[in-house]
């Protein structure tokens, strides 16, 4: 059958029901069709396959070897389809708003404001994703995208949300910063822009540890392992809670503007616009206080 056209989906549904229930009549009842319709569908399927799929057994039917092979494939395929439909049904909840955001910004800035969001919008159930490949508004169930570069998509409203910078931080009371070791990101050391900045201003510090994930770098800083070069947005909650302090004796490096986007017209739900406006308000409050 490799070059043959695929059987009708209706035929496969009828075949799976008859095979599972072992009876044409029960399959017909389950699918709300006549028994003759099931018999006709299976006869056409057998004609297309070129082999019998059932043999009579008492008042019912049982599968032939060919039928068992086909059932295995059809059952797996139908299960995948059912799972996909269940996932779609989940996303049809009018209280769900999907926000895609880089992991460091989620960890340091967004998570600290989720409680505030839920208080402002009690019915809200946010879906927060760090999958930065899902950036197409409304194409992959993305309602709001927070990104480090403008999306520049047609029909999308995008506004500057926050400014970020690379800063030196440490735990309060850790002693003279100049005498501590340094924690940093591997990607920053090799960056054409950040690497020279680190070498110029922090070259005299011994490197204590190098990480490939900003969240691990934040964790190390919170454990007091040394001076850390962190995105201010990643460090935001720890700075506001007093777990970390900005070491003002070291220079900072601007990291650019973070943008927030949603569909340019009316979003699929008023709640999407309300969450968007709330996040924009939180960002403006944070900038005013900084």
Secondary structure, DSSP 4 states (H G I P E B T S, - for coil): -TTSPPPPHHHHHHHHHHHHHT-HHHHHHHHTS-HHHHHHHHHHHHHHHTS--EEEETTEEEE-HHHHHHHHHHHHHHHHHHHHHHHHHHHT-TTEEEEEE-HHHIIIIIGGGHHHHHHHSTT-EEEEE--TT--SBTTSSBSEEEESS----TTEEEEEEEEEEEEEEE-TT---GGGS-EEEEHHHHH-TTHHHHHHHHHTTSPEEEEESSHHHHHHHHHTT-SEEEEEHHHHHHHHHTTSSEE-TTS--EEEEEEEEEEESSS-SSHHHHHHHHHHHHHHHHHHHH-
